[in-house]
Amino acid sequence: MVREKIAVSELSLELNPTPERAREIQRQIRESIVTEDSFERLSTVGGADLAVLTHRKKLLCVIVVLTYPELEEIERAWAMADETFPYIPGYLSFREGPAIVKAWEKLKGKPDVLMFDGQGTAHPRGVGIASHIGVALDTPAIGVAKKKLFGDYEEPASVRGSRSGLLHPKTGETIGAVLRTKNSVKPVFVSTGHRVCLQTAIEITLGCWRGYRVPEPTRRADIYAGEMKKSISQ
């Protein structure tokens, strides 16, 4: 069965939906997530990160695009959007989505895979920000979070590259991986966003390592977001 493509505006730009409406949108997105590799090449990786401009009631998103596997920066873009949805764990994409889409539209060249500092399918309803925005933009996406939002796991070995499964607490289904990116340092939580399988998401995360706990695309995006926030706030 061919699924009807859901409009970007419905998924990412609908402002301040009710909780019931938000859950319904997430249900629709969940049905549209592709958990297999669906991209022709992997020569660039983008990293997205956000900052809150509290005094202006706006959200700032930056996207940094790097070559892969060299990880040389080739482009960066940023955009702001009004803060219209409150901070509610499990619904961050409704808060952050408009700024991400605006930054994405400013990119001259779209990355082959977009990496988020957040969850993909490792989410109570299977739709973290990497899945939500990945489907909305119809682009390959993965989530690499610093903290667990949902699921059970056993601590992986302390050696870089070690991993364990992140499991749904009720069904036992694998919803992500707990990955050690640096020896004896806290792991990160990797999950499929859209059009990238979990194994490939793990490989990309390890391939984006430059000595830090977090992968280089989101690390650089975080630095850029901090610089932009400071500049705009002055």
Sequence and secondary structure as in RCSB ss.txt:
>XXXX:A:sequence
MVREKIAVSELSLELNPTPERAREIQRQIRESIVTEDSFERLSTVGGADLAVLTHRKKLLCVIVVLTYPELEEIE
RAWAMADETFPYIPGYLSFREGPAIVKAWEKLKGKPDVLMFDGQGTAHPRGVGIASHIGVALDTPAIGVAKKKLF
GDYEEPASVRGSRSGLLHPKTGETIGAVLRTKNSVKPVFVSTGHRVCLQTAIEITLGCWRGYRVPEPTRRADIYA
GEMKKSISQ
>XXXX:A:secstr
       HHHHTS  S  HHHHHHHHHHHHHH   S   S  SEEEEEEEEEEGGGTEEEEEEEEEETTT  EEE
EEEEEEE  S   TT HHHHHHHHHHHHHHH SS  SEEEESS SS STTS  HHHHHHHHHT  EEEEESS  S
 B     SSTT EEEEE TTT  EEEEEE  STTS  EEEEEEESS HHHHHHHHHHT SSSSS HHHHHHHHHH
HHHHHHHH 
